[in-house]
């Protein structure tokens, strides 16, 4: 399982870190941090807006139960499938959710 480090820093630091990451990727000098990943937000408000309590509950349910479908994930958190789908798409844009598409039949496709 990948470890996700979540940090909050000033926007200029986020920008600088992003530029360093791009440079390392372009020059093939990325450090493999033993399965660790970092998600950095510019402000605490950005973090709270992106990682809502419902999204955190969904992440935990997926980590613990490994649901086979979007419907099963929605049942685990007692939410509507379309709301779970929306949250999973948001988590995907953040780089948090990386599940094989084949496992998510139906609404995710």
N, CA, C and O atoms as a GROMACS GRO file, in nm:
protein
  436
    1UNK      N    1   0.085  -0.118   0.000
    1UNK     CA    2   0.000   0.000   0.000
    1UNK      C    3   0.089   0.124   0.000
    1UNK      O    4   0.193   0.127   0.067
    2UNK      N    5   0.050   0.223  -0.074
    2UNK     CA    6   0.124   0.348  -0.082
    2UNK      C    7   0.090   0.436   0.037
    2UNK      O    8  -0.026   0.447   0.076
    3UNK      N    9   0.191   0.499   0.094
    3UNK     CA   10   0.171   0.596   0.201
    3UNK      C   11   0.153   0.732   0.138
    3UNK      O   12   0.230   0.772   0.051
    4UNK      N   13   0.051   0.804   0.182
    4UNK     CA   14   0.024   0.938   0.130
    4UNK      C   15   0.054   1.040   0.239
    4UNK      O   16  -0.007   1.037   0.346
    5UNK      N   17   0.147   1.129   0.211
    5UNK     CA   18   0.179   1.238   0.302
    5UNK      C   19   0.103   1.361   0.254
    5UNK      O   20   0.114   1.399   0.137
    6UNK      N   21   0.026   1.423   0.343
    6UNK     CA   22  -0.052   1.541   0.309
    6UNK      C   23   0.008   1.659   0.384
    6UNK      O   24   0.023   1.655   0.506
    7UNK      N   25   0.042   1.763   0.309
    7UNK     CA   26   0.102   1.881   0.370
    7UNK      C   27   0.027   2.006   0.329
    7UNK      O   28  -0.042   2.009   0.227
    8UNK      N   29   0.042   2.109   0.410
    8UNK     CA   30  -0.013   2.240   0.379
    8UNK      C   31   0.104   2.338   0.382
    8UNK      O   32   0.176   2.347   0.482
    9UNK      N   33   0.122   2.412   0.275
    9UNK     CA   34   0.230   2.509   0.268
    9UNK      C   35   0.185   2.630   0.191
    9UNK      O   36   0.075   2.633   0.135
   10UNK      N   37   0.270   2.729   0.188
   10UNK     CA   38   0.232   2.849   0.114
   10UNK      C   39   0.234   2.821  -0.036
   10UNK      O   40   0.304   2.731  -0.082
   11UNK      N   41   0.159   2.897  -0.110
   11UNK     CA   42   0.143   2.874  -0.254
   11UNK      C   43   0.276   2.881  -0.329
   11UNK      O   44   0.297   2.806  -0.424
   12UNK      N   45   0.366   2.968  -0.286
   12UNK     CA   46   0.495   2.978  -0.354
   12UNK      C   47   0.576   2.850  -0.335
   12UNK      O   48   0.645   2.805  -0.427
   13UNK      N   49   0.568   2.791  -0.216
   13UNK     CA   50   0.638   2.665  -0.192
   13UNK      C   51   0.576   2.552  -0.275
   13UNK      O   52   0.649   2.468  -0.329
   14UNK      N   53   0.444   2.550  -0.286
   14UNK     CA   54   0.376   2.450  -0.370
   14UNK      C   55   0.424   2.465  -0.514
   14UNK      O   56   0.453   2.365  -0.580
   15UNK      N   57   0.432   2.588  -0.562
   15UNK     CA   58   0.477   2.614  -0.700
   15UNK      C   59   0.621   2.566  -0.719
   15UNK      O   60   0.651   2.499  -0.818
   16UNK      N   61   0.707   2.599  -0.625
   16UNK     CA   62   0.848   2.559  -0.634
   16UNK      C   63   0.862   2.407  -0.633
   16UNK      O   64   0.940   2.351  -0.710
   17UNK      N   65   0.788   2.340  -0.545
   17UNK     CA   66   0.793   2.193  -0.539
   17UNK      C   67   0.744   2.131  -0.669
   17UNK      O   68   0.800   2.032  -0.716
   18UNK      N   69   0.640   2.190  -0.727
   18UNK     CA   70   0.588   2.138  -0.854
   18UNK      C   71   0.690   2.154  -0.966
   18UNK      O   72   0.709   2.062  -1.047
   19UNK      N   73   0.756   2.268  -0.970
   19UNK     CA   74   0.859   2.290  -1.072
   19UNK      C   75   0.976   2.192  -1.055
   19UNK      O   76   1.029   2.141  -1.154
   20UNK      N   77   1.016   2.167  -0.932
   20UNK     CA   78   1.124   2.070  -0.906
   20UNK      C   79   1.082   1.929  -0.949
   20UNK      O   80   1.163   1.854  -1.004
   21UNK      N   81   0.957   1.895  -0.923
   21UNK     CA   82   0.907   1.763  -0.962
   21UNK      C   83   0.909   1.747  -1.114
   21UNK      O   84   0.954   1.645  -1.166
   22UNK      N   85   0.860   1.848  -1.184
   22UNK     CA   86   0.858   1.844  -1.330
   22UNK      C   87   1.000   1.832  -1.385
   22UNK      O   88   1.026   1.753  -1.476
   23UNK      N   89   1.092   1.910  -1.329
   23UNK     CA   90   1.231   1.904  -1.373
   23UNK      C   91   1.289   1.764  -1.350
   23UNK      O   92   1.356   1.709  -1.438
   24UNK      N   93   1.264   1.707  -1.233
   24UNK     CA   94   1.314   1.572  -1.202
   24UNK      C   95   1.253   1.468  -1.296
   24UNK      O   96   1.321   1.375  -1.339
   25UNK      N   97   1.126   1.484  -1.328
   25UNK     CA   98   1.060   1.391  -1.420
   25UNK      C   99   1.119   1.402  -1.561
   25UNK      O  100   1.141   1.302  -1.628
   26UNK      N  101   1.144   1.524  -1.604
   26UNK     CA  102   1.200   1.546  -1.738
   26UNK      C  103   1.343   1.496  -1.751
   26UNK      O  104   1.384   1.453  -1.859
   27UNK      N  105   1.418   1.501  -1.642
   27UNK     CA  106   1.558   1.457  -1.646
   27UNK      C  107   1.576   1.315  -1.595
   27UNK      O  108   1.688   1.268  -1.578
   28UNK      N  109   1.465   1.248  -1.570
   28UNK     CA  110   1.468   1.108  -1.523
   28UNK      C  111   1.544   1.091  -1.392
   28UNK      O  112   1.614   0.992  -1.373
   29UNK      N  113   1.531   1.188  -1.302
   29UNK     CA  114   1.599   1.179  -1.172
   29UNK      C  115   1.502   1.176  -1.055
   29UNK      O  116   1.537   1.218  -0.945
   30UNK      N  117   1.380   1.128  -1.079
   30UNK     CA  118   1.281   1.119  -0.971
   30UNK      C  119   1.330   1.020  -0.866
   30UNK      O  120   1.383   0.914  -0.898
   31UNK      N  121   1.311   1.056  -0.739
   31UNK     CA  122   1.342   0.967  -0.629
   31UNK      C  123   1.222   0.878  -0.602
   31UNK      O  124   1.111   0.928  -0.587
   32UNK      N  125   1.243   0.747  -0.596
   32UNK     CA  126   1.136   0.656  -0.556
   32UNK      C  127   1.138   0.649  -0.405
   32UNK      O  128   1.235   0.600  -0.346
   33UNK      N  129   1.032   0.697  -0.341
   33UNK     CA  130   1.030   0.708  -0.196
   33UNK      C  131   0.965   0.587  -0.130
   33UNK      O  132   0.885   0.604  -0.038
   34UNK      N  133   0.996   0.466  -0.174
   34UNK     CA  134   0.944   0.344  -0.114
   34UNK      C  135   0.792   0.346  -0.102
   34UNK      O  136   0.738   0.316   0.005
   35UNK      N  137   0.724   0.382  -0.208
   35UNK     CA  138   0.578   0.380  -0.207
   35UNK      C  139   0.515   0.500  -0.140
   35UNK      O  140   0.395   0.498  -0.114
   36UNK      N  141   0.591   0.604  -0.111
   36UNK     CA  142   0.536   0.723  -0.047
   36UNK      C  143   0.500   0.825  -0.154
   36UNK      O  144   0.570   0.839  -0.254
   37UNK      N  145   0.392   0.896  -0.132
   37UNK     CA  146   0.348   1.002  -0.221
   37UNK      C  147   0.314   1.124  -0.135
   37UNK      O  148   0.279   1.110  -0.018
   38UNK      N  149   0.325   1.243  -0.194
   38UNK     CA  150   0.294   1.365  -0.120
   38UNK      C  151   0.188   1.443  -0.195
   38UNK      O  152   0.195   1.462  -0.316
   39UNK      N  153   0.090   1.488  -0.120
   39UNK     CA  154  -0.015   1.574  -0.173
   39UNK      C  155  -0.006   1.703  -0.094
   39UNK      O  156  -0.026   1.704   0.028
   40UNK      N  157   0.026   1.812  -0.162
   40UNK     CA  158   0.048   1.938  -0.093
   40UNK      C  159  -0.060   2.039  -0.132
   40UNK      O  160  -0.089   2.059  -0.250
   41UNK      N  161  -0.118   2.100  -0.031
   41UNK     CA  162  -0.219   2.203  -0.052
   41UNK      C  163  -0.160   2.339  -0.016
   41UNK      O  164  -0.076   2.350   0.072
   42UNK      N  165  -0.206   2.442  -0.087
   42UNK     CA  166  -0.156   2.577  -0.062
   42UNK      C  167  -0.204   2.634   0.070
   42UNK      O  168  -0.130   2.707   0.136
   43UNK      N  169  -0.327   2.601   0.109
   43UNK     CA  170  -0.383   2.652   0.234
   43UNK      C  171  -0.463   2.543   0.302
   43UNK      O  172  -0.500   2.443   0.241
   44UNK      N  173  -0.489   2.564   0.429
   44UNK     CA  174  -0.573   2.471   0.504
   44UNK      C  175  -0.713   2.463   0.442
   44UNK      O  176  -0.772   2.356   0.436
   45UNK      N  177  -0.765   2.577   0.397
   45UNK     CA  178  -0.897   2.579   0.334
   45UNK      C  179  -0.901   2.491   0.209
   45UNK      O  180  -1.000   2.422   0.184
   46UNK      N  181  -0.792   2.492   0.130
   46UNK     CA  182  -0.784   2.405   0.011
   46UNK      C  183  -0.792   2.258   0.052
   46UNK      O  184  -0.862   2.179  -0.011
   47UNK      N  185  -0.721   2.224   0.159
   47UNK     CA  186  -0.723   2.087   0.208
   47UNK      C  187  -0.864   2.046   0.252
   47UNK      O  188  -0.913   1.940   0.212
   48UNK      N  189  -0.928   2.130   0.332
   48UNK     CA  190  -1.062   2.100   0.384
   48UNK      C  191  -1.164   2.091   0.271
   48UNK      O  192  -1.256   2.009   0.277
   49UNK      N  193  -1.150   2.175   0.170
   49UNK     CA  194  -1.243   2.171   0.057
   49UNK      C  195  -1.227   2.043  -0.025
   49UNK      O  196  -1.324   1.991  -0.079
   50UNK      N  197  -1.105   1.994  -0.034
   50UNK     CA  198  -1.080   1.876  -0.117
   50UNK      C  199  -1.100   1.745  -0.043
   50UNK      O  200  -1.150   1.648  -0.100
   51UNK      N  201  -1.061   1.740   0.082
   51UNK     CA  202  -1.072   1.616   0.160
   51UNK      C  203  -1.180   1.631   0.266
   51UNK      O  204  -1.152   1.641   0.385
   52UNK      N  205  -1.302   1.631   0.218
   52UNK     CA  206  -1.417   1.645   0.308
   52UNK      C  207  -1.431   1.520   0.393
   52UNK      O  208  -1.375   1.416   0.359
   53UNK      N  209  -1.505   1.528   0.503
   53UNK     CA  210  -1.528   1.408   0.585
   53UNK      C  211  -1.589   1.292   0.505
   53UNK      O  212  -1.554   1.176   0.528
   54UNK      N  213  -1.681   1.322   0.412
   54UNK     CA  214  -1.741   1.215   0.332
   54UNK      C  215  -1.638   1.150   0.239
   54UNK      O  216  -1.641   1.028   0.220
   55UNK      N  217  -1.549   1.229   0.182
   55UNK     CA  218  -1.444   1.172   0.096
   55UNK      C  219  -1.345   1.089   0.177
   55UNK      O  220  -1.301   0.984   0.132
   56UNK      N  221  -1.311   1.136   0.297
   56UNK     CA  222  -1.221   1.058   0.382
   56UNK      C  223  -1.286   0.926   0.424
   56UNK      O  224  -1.219   0.823   0.430
   57UNK      N  225  -1.415   0.930   0.451
   57UNK     CA  226  -1.488   0.806   0.484
   57UNK      C  227  -1.486   0.709   0.366
   57UNK      O  228  -1.471   0.589   0.384
   58UNK      N  229  -1.502   0.762   0.246
   58UNK     CA  230  -1.499   0.680   0.125
   58UNK      C  231  -1.360   0.618   0.105
   58UNK      O  232  -1.350   0.499   0.073
   59UNK      N  233  -1.256   0.697   0.123
   59UNK     CA  234  -1.119   0.646   0.110
   59UNK      C  235  -1.096   0.532   0.210
   59UNK      O  236  -1.040   0.429   0.174
   60UNK      N  237  -1.140   0.552   0.333
   60UNK     CA  238  -1.121   0.449   0.435
   60UNK      C  239  -1.199   0.322   0.401
   60UNK      O  240  -1.147   0.212   0.417
   61UNK      N  241  -1.322   0.337   0.355
   61UNK     CA  242  -1.404   0.220   0.319
   61UNK      C  243  -1.340   0.142   0.205
   61UNK      O  244  -1.340   0.018   0.208
   62UNK      N  245  -1.287   0.211   0.106
   62UNK     CA  246  -1.222   0.143  -0.007
   62UNK      C  247  -1.095   0.072   0.039
   62UNK      O  248  -1.068  -0.041  -0.002
   63UNK      N  249  -1.018   0.138   0.126
   63UNK     CA  250  -0.895   0.077   0.176
   63UNK      C  251  -0.924  -0.048   0.259
   63UNK      O  252  -0.850  -0.146   0.251
   64UNK      N  253  -1.030  -0.044   0.337
   64UNK     CA  254  -1.061  -0.156   0.426
   64UNK      C  255  -1.133  -0.271   0.357
   64UNK      O  256  -1.110  -0.387   0.390
   65UNK      N  257  -1.221  -0.240   0.261
   65UNK     CA  258  -1.310  -0.343   0.206
   65UNK      C  259  -1.285  -0.378   0.060
   65UNK      O  260  -1.337  -0.478   0.012
   66UNK      N  261  -1.206  -0.298  -0.011
   66UNK     CA  262  -1.176  -0.323  -0.153
   66UNK      C  263  -1.300  -0.360  -0.233
   66UNK      O  264  -1.308  -0.470  -0.288
   67UNK      N  265  -1.398  -0.270  -0.241
   67UNK     CA  266  -1.521  -0.301  -0.314
   67UNK      C  267  -1.495  -0.331  -0.461
   67UNK      O  268  -1.402  -0.276  -0.521
   68UNK      N  269  -1.577  -0.417  -0.517
   68UNK     CA  270  -1.562  -0.460  -0.656
   68UNK      C  271  -1.635  -0.370  -0.755
   68UNK      O  272  -1.614  -0.381  -0.876
   69UNK      N  273  -1.720  -0.282  -0.706
   69UNK     CA  274  -1.796  -0.196  -0.797
   69UNK      C  275  -1.826  -0.062  -0.730
   69UNK      O  276  -1.812  -0.045  -0.609
   70UNK      N  277  -1.869   0.032  -0.813
   70UNK     CA  278  -1.910   0.162  -0.764
   70UNK      C  279  -2.030   0.148  -0.669
   70UNK      O  280  -2.035   0.214  -0.565
   71UNK      N  281  -2.125   0.063  -0.706
   71UNK     CA  282  -2.243   0.042  -0.621
   71UNK      C  283  -2.204  -0.013  -0.484
   71UNK      O  284  -2.257   0.030  -0.381
   72UNK      N  285  -2.112  -0.107  -0.484
   72UNK     CA  286  -2.068  -0.164  -0.357
   72UNK      C  287  -2.000  -0.058  -0.271
   72UNK      O  288  -2.020  -0.054  -0.150
   73UNK      N  289  -1.920   0.027  -0.332
   73UNK     CA  290  -1.855   0.136  -0.258
   73UNK      C  291  -1.961   0.229  -0.200
   73UNK      O  292  -1.950   0.273  -0.085
   74UNK      N  293  -2.064   0.260  -0.279
   74UNK     CA  294  -2.171   0.348  -0.232
   74UNK      C  295  -2.247   0.285  -0.115
   74UNK      O  296  -2.285   0.353  -0.020
   75UNK      N  297  -2.269   0.154  -0.123
   75UNK     CA  298  -2.337   0.084  -0.013
   75UNK      C  299  -2.253   0.089   0.115
   75UNK      O  300  -2.306   0.106   0.224
   76UNK      N  301  -2.123   0.074   0.101
   76UNK     CA  302  -2.035   0.074   0.218
   76UNK      C  303  -2.043   0.204   0.297
   76UNK      O  304  -2.033   0.204   0.419
   77UNK      N  305  -2.062   0.315   0.226
   77UNK     CA  306  -2.068   0.446   0.293
   77UNK      C  307  -2.210   0.500   0.300
   77UNK      O  308  -2.232   0.613   0.344
   78UNK      N  309  -2.307   0.418   0.258
   78UNK     CA  310  -2.449   0.455   0.264
   78UNK      C  311  -2.476   0.588   0.193
   78UNK      O  312  -2.536   0.680   0.249
   79UNK      N  313  -2.429   0.594   0.066
   79UNK     CA  314  -2.447   0.714  -0.016
   79UNK      C  315  -2.495   0.677  -0.154
   79UNK      O  316  -2.488   0.561  -0.195
   80UNK      N  317  -2.545   0.776  -0.226
   80UNK     CA  318  -2.591   0.758  -0.362
   80UNK      C  319  -2.472   0.731  -0.454
   80UNK      O  320  -2.365   0.789  -0.436
   81UNK      N  321  -2.490   0.644  -0.553
   81UNK     CA  322  -2.383   0.607  -0.645
   81UNK      C  323  -2.329   0.729  -0.719
   81UNK      O  324  -2.208   0.741  -0.738
   82UNK      N  325  -2.416   0.819  -0.761
   82UNK     CA  326  -2.369   0.936  -0.836
   82UNK      C  327  -2.282   1.027  -0.748
   82UNK      O  328  -2.186   1.087  -0.798
   83UNK      N  329  -2.312   1.037  -0.620
   83UNK     CA  330  -2.230   1.117  -0.529
   83UNK      C  331  -2.093   1.052  -0.508
   83UNK      O  332  -1.991   1.121  -0.504
   84UNK      N  333  -2.092   0.921  -0.494
   84UNK     CA  334  -1.966   0.847  -0.478
   84UNK      C  335  -1.882   0.862  -0.606
   84UNK      O  336  -1.761   0.883  -0.600
   85UNK      N  337  -1.948   0.850  -0.720
   85UNK     CA  338  -1.878   0.866  -0.848
   85UNK      C  339  -1.814   1.004  -0.856
   85UNK      O  340  -1.698   1.015  -0.895
   86UNK      N  341  -1.887   1.108  -0.819
   86UNK     CA  342  -1.834   1.243  -0.822
   86UNK      C  343  -1.713   1.257  -0.729
   86UNK      O  344  -1.613   1.319  -0.767
   87UNK      N  345  -1.722   1.202  -0.610
   87UNK     CA  346  -1.610   1.209  -0.516
   87UNK      C  347  -1.489   1.132  -0.567
   87UNK      O  348  -1.376   1.177  -0.552
   88UNK      N  349  -1.512   1.016  -0.627
   88UNK     CA  350  -1.401   0.937  -0.681
   88UNK      C  351  -1.332   1.011  -0.795
   88UNK      O  352  -1.210   1.006  -0.807
   89UNK      N  353  -1.409   1.079  -0.879
   89UNK     CA  354  -1.349   1.158  -0.987
   89UNK      C  355  -1.264   1.272  -0.929
   89UNK      O  356  -1.156   1.300  -0.979
   90UNK      N  357  -1.314   1.336  -0.823
   90UNK     CA  358  -1.238   1.444  -0.759
   90UNK      C  359  -1.109   1.388  -0.699
   90UNK      O  360  -1.002   1.447  -0.715
   91UNK      N  361  -1.117   1.276  -0.630
   91UNK     CA  362  -0.999   1.213  -0.571
   91UNK      C  363  -0.899   1.171  -0.678
   91UNK      O  364  -0.778   1.176  -0.657
   92UNK      N  365  -0.951   1.131  -0.792
   92UNK     CA  366  -0.864   1.094  -0.904
   92UNK      C  367  -0.787   1.216  -0.955
   92UNK      O  368  -0.669   1.205  -0.988
   93UNK      N  369  -0.853   1.332  -0.962
   93UNK     CA  370  -0.783   1.452  -1.008
   93UNK      C  371  -0.674   1.494  -0.910
   93UNK      O  372  -0.575   1.556  -0.948
   94UNK      N  373  -0.692   1.460  -0.782
   94UNK     CA  374  -0.590   1.489  -0.682
   94UNK      C  375  -0.477   1.386  -0.685
   94UNK      O  376  -0.372   1.405  -0.624
   95UNK      N  377  -0.501   1.276  -0.755
   95UNK     CA  378  -0.400   1.170  -0.760
   95UNK      C  379  -0.412   1.071  -0.647
   95UNK      O  380  -0.320   0.992  -0.625
   96UNK      N  381  -0.521   1.075  -0.574
   96UNK     CA  382  -0.538   0.986  -0.458
   96UNK      C  383  -0.594   0.851  -0.499
   96UNK      O  384  -0.543   0.747  -0.458
   97UNK      N  385  -0.697   0.852  -0.578
   97UNK     CA  386  -0.764   0.728  -0.616
   97UNK      C  387  -0.697   0.672  -0.741
   97UNK      O  388  -0.699   0.734  -0.847
   98UNK      N  389  -0.638   0.555  -0.728
   98UNK     CA  390  -0.578   0.489  -0.843
   98UNK      C  391  -0.622   0.344  -0.843
   98UNK      O  392  -0.545   0.254  -0.806
   99UNK      N  393  -0.745   0.320  -0.884
   99UNK     CA  394  -0.799   0.185  -0.888
   99UNK      C  395  -0.811   0.140  -1.032
   99UNK      O  396  -0.842   0.220  -1.120
  100UNK      N  397  -0.788   0.012  -1.057
  100UNK     CA  398  -0.804  -0.038  -1.193
  100UNK      C  399  -0.945  -0.015  -1.244
  100UNK      O  400  -1.042  -0.049  -1.176
  101UNK      N  401  -0.957   0.043  -1.362
  101UNK     CA  402  -1.089   0.073  -1.420
  101UNK      C  403  -1.175  -0.053  -1.433
  101UNK      O  404  -1.297  -0.045  -1.421
  102UNK      N  405  -1.112  -0.166  -1.459
  102UNK     CA  406  -1.189  -0.289  -1.478
  102UNK      C  407  -1.270  -0.325  -1.354
  102UNK      O  408  -1.374  -0.390  -1.364
  103UNK      N  409  -1.222  -0.282  -1.237
  103UNK     CA  410  -1.292  -0.314  -1.114
  103UNK      C  411  -1.416  -0.226  -1.095
  103UNK      O  412  -1.504  -0.260  -1.017
  104UNK      N  413  -1.423  -0.114  -1.166
  104UNK     CA  414  -1.532  -0.020  -1.145
  104UNK      C  415  -1.625  -0.020  -1.265
  104UNK      O  416  -1.619   0.069  -1.351
  105UNK      N  417  -1.710  -0.118  -1.271
  105UNK     CA  418  -1.805  -0.130  -1.380
  105UNK      C  419  -1.916  -0.025  -1.368
  105UNK      O  420  -1.935   0.034  -1.261
  106UNK      N  421  -1.986  -0.002  -1.475
  106UNK     CA  422  -2.105   0.082  -1.471
  106UNK      C  423  -2.075   0.230  -1.472
  106UNK      O  424  -2.016   0.282  -1.567
  107UNK      N  425  -2.115   0.299  -1.364
  107UNK     CA  426  -2.116   0.445  -1.362
  107UNK      C  427  -1.979   0.508  -1.379
  107UNK      O  428  -1.970   0.624  -1.420
  108UNK      N  429  -1.872   0.436  -1.350
  108UNK     CA  430  -1.739   0.496  -1.360
  108UNK      C  431  -1.691   0.505  -1.504
  108UNK      O  432  -1.601   0.584  -1.532
  109UNK      N  433  -1.747   0.429  -1.592
  109UNK     CA  434  -1.698   0.427  -1.731
  109UNK      C  435  -1.760   0.536  -1.814
  109UNK      O  436  -1.729   0.548  -1.933
   0.00000   0.00000   0.00000
